[in-house]
Amino acid sequence: MKHSISCHAFRPLRRNTLFGFATIKIVELDLEIRDVAIHQKGRAGWSQLPSKAQVKDGELVKDHHGKIQHWPMMDFTSSQIRDAFSRAVINAVLRAFPNAFEDGEIAA
């Protein structure tokens, strides 16, 4: 079963490949997902489901560069489904917020 995805909000935040965070809706499920990370590198764009920061003994877990580590909160069971979802999210973001990416040149 295919689902329709729409984007209701986009909050820009540029950091490396990150362009911002979107609020999307899977229409047929009436499911809203907030803080979907939207990335771009070159002409490739992708989305990343929300994650939470790792905490151990009350402290944030960081890698050797000092970057906070995150755990995925949800994921797909196959890379094909994950990629199709990501493309659908990028397309929904571009439909709702055509200027979400600085150069407007993204291949979803």
GROMACS elastic network, one bead per residue, 0.5 to 0.9 nm:
[ bonds ]
;  ai    aj funct       b0    kb
    3    26     6  0.64311   500
    3    27     6  0.68407   500
    3    28     6  0.61242   500
    3    29     6  0.80881   500
    4    25     6  0.81511   500
    4    26     6  0.58092   500
    4    27     6  0.54684   500
    4    28     6  0.67370   500
    4    88     6  0.81919   500
    5    24     6  0.67111   500
    5    25     6  0.55770   500
    5    27     6  0.60079   500
    5    28     6  0.86805   500
    5    85     6  0.86638   500
    5    88     6  0.65242   500
    5    89     6  0.65381   500
    5    91     6  0.87648   500
    5    92     6  0.63334   500
    6    23     6  0.86147   500
    6    24     6  0.55642   500
    6    25     6  0.52504   500
    6    26     6  0.67292   500
    6    27     6  0.71201   500
    6    88     6  0.86356   500
    6    89     6  0.74706   500
    6    91     6  0.87436   500
    6    92     6  0.51634   500
    6    93     6  0.75215   500
    6    95     6  0.84720   500
    6    96     6  0.78691   500
    7    10     6  0.76271   500
    7    22     6  0.67873   500
    7    23     6  0.58336   500
    7    25     6  0.62779   500
    7    89     6  0.74918   500
    7    92     6  0.53651   500
    7    93     6  0.54623   500
    7    94     6  0.86787   500
    7    95     6  0.80423   500
    7    96     6  0.61460   500
    7    97     6  0.83948   500
    8    22     6  0.74774   500
    8    23     6  0.55878   500
    8    24     6  0.58627   500
    8    25     6  0.73598   500
    8    92     6  0.89704   500
    8    93     6  0.83311   500
    8    96     6  0.72828   500
    9    21     6  0.81789   500
    9    22     6  0.55009   500
    9    23     6  0.50397   500
    9    24     6  0.73213   500
    9    34     6  0.88008   500
    9    93     6  0.83475   500
    9    96     6  0.81548   500
    9    97     6  0.83798   500
   10    20     6  0.68479   500
   10    21     6  0.56766   500
   10    23     6  0.64845   500
   10    24     6  0.89835   500
   10    35     6  0.89016   500
   10    93     6  0.74459   500
   10    96     6  0.86511   500
   10    97     6  0.73001   500
   10   100     6  0.76381   500
   11    19     6  0.85843   500
   11    20     6  0.54014   500
   11    21     6  0.51689   500
   11    22     6  0.63323   500
   11    23     6  0.87034   500
   11    35     6  0.87881   500
   11   100     6  0.88469   500
   12    18     6  0.87794   500
   12    19     6  0.58247   500
   12    21     6  0.64546   500
   12    22     6  0.85983   500
   12   100     6  0.72422   500
   13    18     6  0.68135   500
   13    19     6  0.53389   500
   13    21     6  0.72654   500
   14    17     6  0.74500   500
   14    18     6  0.54939   500
   14    20     6  0.63378   500
   15    18     6  0.50717   500
   15    19     6  0.68021   500
   15    20     6  0.84389   500
   16    19     6  0.80890   500
   16    39     6  0.86813   500
   16    40     6  0.88287   500
   16    41     6  0.86073   500
   17    38     6  0.83834   500
   17    39     6  0.51377   500
   17    40     6  0.52247   500
   17    41     6  0.56770   500
   18    21     6  0.83761   500
   18    37     6  0.69794   500
   18    38     6  0.59602   500
   18    40     6  0.65651   500
   18    41     6  0.87086   500
   19    37     6  0.77522   500
   19    38     6  0.56246   500
   19    39     6  0.53934   500
   19    40     6  0.67747   500
   19   100     6  0.75264   500
   19   101     6  0.69301   500
   19   102     6  0.87681   500
   20    35     6  0.85794   500
   20    36     6  0.83593   500
   20    37     6  0.60160   500
   20    38     6  0.54123   500
   20    39     6  0.73146   500
   20   100     6  0.81817   500
   21    34     6  0.78454   500
   21    35     6  0.50027   500
   21    36     6  0.52738   500
   21    38     6  0.57276   500
   21    39     6  0.89608   500
   22    33     6  0.83266   500
   22    34     6  0.63874   500
   22    35     6  0.54838   500
   22    36     6  0.50724   500
   22    37     6  0.65107   500
   22    38     6  0.69452   500
   22    89     6  0.87690   500
   22    93     6  0.73289   500
   23    32     6  0.69142   500
   23    33     6  0.56990   500
   23    35     6  0.59262   500
   23    36     6  0.63769   500
   24    31     6  0.83173   500
   24    32     6  0.56689   500
   24    33     6  0.53519   500
   24    34     6  0.64877   500
   24    35     6  0.85393   500
   24    36     6  0.74907   500
   24    89     6  0.73738   500
   24    92     6  0.80269   500
   24    93     6  0.82905   500
   25    28     6  0.88055   500
   25    29     6  0.83277   500
   25    30     6  0.67531   500
   25    31     6  0.54870   500
   25    33     6  0.62044   500
   25    34     6  0.86979   500
   26    29     6  0.56698   500
   26    30     6  0.59298   500
   26    31     6  0.52164   500
   26    32     6  0.64583   500
   26    33     6  0.81015   500
   27    31     6  0.67224   500
   27    32     6  0.83752   500
   28    31     6  0.78638   500
   29    32     6  0.87128   500
   33    36     6  0.68976   500
   33    49     6  0.82739   500
   33    50     6  0.81476   500
   34    49     6  0.87311   500
   34    50     6  0.73902   500
   35    38     6  0.89470   500
   35    48     6  0.89487   500
   35    49     6  0.75448   500
   35    50     6  0.57454   500
   35    51     6  0.87781   500
   36    47     6  0.65229   500
   36    48     6  0.57146   500
   36    50     6  0.53666   500
   36    51     6  0.88877   500
   36    89     6  0.87859   500
   37    46     6  0.83856   500
   37    47     6  0.55094   500
   37    49     6  0.65067   500
   37    50     6  0.68951   500
   38    45     6  0.74014   500
   38    46     6  0.60808   500
   38    48     6  0.65627   500
   38    89     6  0.85877   500
   38    90     6  0.74180   500
   38    93     6  0.87006   500
   39    44     6  0.82671   500
   39    45     6  0.55239   500
   39    46     6  0.52840   500
   39    47     6  0.60220   500
   39    48     6  0.78650   500
   39    90     6  0.89717   500
   40    43     6  0.68396   500
   40    44     6  0.55599   500
   40    46     6  0.64322   500
   40    47     6  0.87947   500
   40   101     6  0.79457   500
   40   106     6  0.75799   500
   41    44     6  0.53834   500
   41    45     6  0.65064   500
   41    46     6  0.88510   500
   41   106     6  0.88787   500
   42    45     6  0.80492   500
   42   105     6  0.85852   500
   42   106     6  0.77349   500
   43   105     6  0.61574   500
   43   107     6  0.54536   500
   43   108     6  0.82863   500
   44   105     6  0.89975   500
   44   106     6  0.59574   500
   44   107     6  0.55258   500
   44   108     6  0.66340   500
   45    86     6  0.83932   500
   45    87     6  0.78934   500
   45    90     6  0.68175   500
   45   106     6  0.61647   500
   45   107     6  0.64397   500
   45   108     6  0.56865   500
   46    83     6  0.81206   500
   46    86     6  0.54479   500
   46    87     6  0.66163   500
   46    89     6  0.79823   500
   46    90     6  0.64020   500
   46   108     6  0.72241   500
   47    83     6  0.88352   500
   47    85     6  0.82025   500
   47    87     6  0.76607   500
   47    89     6  0.66142   500
   47    90     6  0.66605   500
   48    51     6  0.84945   500
   48    86     6  0.72804   500
   49    72     6  0.74659   500
   49    73     6  0.77226   500
   49    74     6  0.70035   500
   49    75     6  0.73518   500
   49    86     6  0.89369   500
   50    72     6  0.67836   500
   50    73     6  0.64153   500
   50    74     6  0.75930   500
   51    70     6  0.59705   500
   51    71     6  0.54577   500
   51    73     6  0.50627   500
   51    74     6  0.77287   500
   52    69     6  0.84759   500
   52    70     6  0.52488   500
   52    71     6  0.54084   500
   52    72     6  0.66205   500
   52    73     6  0.67013   500
   53    60     6  0.69296   500
   53    61     6  0.76307   500
   53    68     6  0.66983   500
   53    69     6  0.58768   500
   53    71     6  0.62939   500
   54    59     6  0.84017   500
   54    60     6  0.58883   500
   54    61     6  0.54372   500
   54    62     6  0.82564   500
   54    68     6  0.74468   500
   54    69     6  0.56445   500
   54    70     6  0.51771   500
   54    71     6  0.61820   500
   55    58     6  0.59010   500
   55    59     6  0.53229   500
   55    61     6  0.55579   500
   55    69     6  0.86730   500
   55    70     6  0.89104   500
   56    59     6  0.53613   500
   56    60     6  0.64409   500
   56    61     6  0.63978   500
   57    60     6  0.84594   500
   60    68     6  0.66044   500
   60    69     6  0.77636   500
   61    66     6  0.87495   500
   61    67     6  0.83324   500
   61    68     6  0.58225   500
   61    69     6  0.57291   500
   61    70     6  0.83151   500
   62    65     6  0.75009   500
   62    66     6  0.51251   500
   62    67     6  0.50792   500
   62    69     6  0.54096   500
   63    66     6  0.52648   500
   63    67     6  0.53968   500
   63    68     6  0.65548   500
   63    69     6  0.65931   500
   64    67     6  0.74374   500
   65    68     6  0.89489   500
   72    75     6  0.69602   500
   75    78     6  0.87695   500
   75    82     6  0.76890   500
   76    79     6  0.71926   500
   76    80     6  0.88845   500
   76    81     6  0.64995   500
   76    82     6  0.55921   500
   77    80     6  0.88123   500
   77    81     6  0.74375   500
   77    82     6  0.78241   500
   78    81     6  0.54666   500
   78    82     6  0.62887   500
   78    83     6  0.86782   500
   79    83     6  0.59262   500
   79    84     6  0.84544   500
   80    83     6  0.52018   500
   80    84     6  0.61535   500
   80    85     6  0.85784   500
   81    84     6  0.51015   500
   81    85     6  0.60644   500
   81    86     6  0.84881   500
   82    85     6  0.52022   500
   82    86     6  0.61295   500
   82    87     6  0.87238   500
   83    87     6  0.61911   500
   83    88     6  0.85889   500
   84    87     6  0.51888   500
   84    88     6  0.61927   500
   84    89     6  0.86591   500
   85    88     6  0.50687   500
   85    89     6  0.61583   500
   85    90     6  0.86739   500
   86    89     6  0.51345   500
   86    90     6  0.62378   500
   86    91     6  0.86188   500
   86   108     6  0.81736   500
   87    90     6  0.51709   500
   87    91     6  0.61451   500
   87    92     6  0.85789   500
   87   107     6  0.89430   500
   87   108     6  0.51833   500
   88    91     6  0.51178   500
   88    92     6  0.61270   500
   88    93     6  0.86522   500
   88   108     6  0.79078   500
   89    92     6  0.50160   500
   89    93     6  0.61531   500
   89    94     6  0.86071   500
   89   108     6  0.88300   500
   90    93     6  0.51023   500
   90    94     6  0.61969   500
   90    95     6  0.86376   500
   90   107     6  0.89835   500
   90   108     6  0.59886   500
   91    94     6  0.51137   500
   91    95     6  0.61511   500
   91    96     6  0.86944   500
   91   108     6  0.63963   500
   92    95     6  0.50985   500
   92    96     6  0.62340   500
   92    97     6  0.83165   500
   93    96     6  0.52795   500
   93    97     6  0.55944   500
   93    98     6  0.73231   500
   93   100     6  0.73553   500
   94    97     6  0.50677   500
   94    99     6  0.73426   500
   94   100     6  0.67547   500
   94   101     6  0.83274   500
   94   104     6  0.87563   500
   95    98     6  0.58696   500
   96   100     6  0.89175   500
   97   100     6  0.54252   500
   97   101     6  0.87547   500
   98   101     6  0.75451   500
   98   104     6  0.71992   500
   99   102     6  0.64707   500
   99   103     6  0.79856   500
   99   104     6  0.61869   500
  100   103     6  0.88731   500
  100   104     6  0.74577   500
  101   104     6  0.51588   500
  101   105     6  0.74126   500
  101   106     6  0.76508   500
  102   105     6  0.80984   500
  103   106     6  0.80413   500
